[in-house]
Amino acid sequence: MDDELLELQKQFEFAQQAKSSIRLPERNVVELVQKLQEIHIIDFDLLHTVSGK
């Protein structure tokens, strides 16, 4: 189990550091998250920052 968790952590770190040539405008990201909440794919409360990001 620990080896599997370490491998997933490495994959996650690699994915976070990868550069993407595709950028979504902030409004599109907000709409996407709202839609995912509506169809219950995201079924947890989101935390918001002071800046709204």
WOHUUR-V248760 format. One record per residue. N is the residue number from 1. OMEGA is omega in whole degrees, 0 to 359 (* if undefined). Layout:
N,OMEGA ; N,OMEGA
//
This chain:
1,180 ; 2,179 ; 3,179 ; 4,179 ; 5,178 ; 6,179 ; 7,178 ; 8,178 ; 9,178 ; 10,179 ; 11,179 ; 12,179 ; 13,178 ; 14,180 ; 15,180 ; 16,183 ; 17,181 ; 18,178 ; 19,180 ; 20,177 ; 21,181 ; 22,179 ; 23,176 ; 24,174 ; 25,183 ; 26,181 ; 27,179 ; 28,179 ; 29,179 ; 30,180 ; 31,179 ; 32,179 ; 33,178 ; 34,179 ; 35,178 ; 36,176 ; 37,181 ; 38,182 ; 39,172 ; 40,170 ; 41,172 ; 42,185 ; 43,177 ; 44,180 ; 45,176 ; 46,177 ; 47,181 ; 48,178 ; 49,178 ; 50,182 ; 51,180 ; 52,181 ; 53,*
//
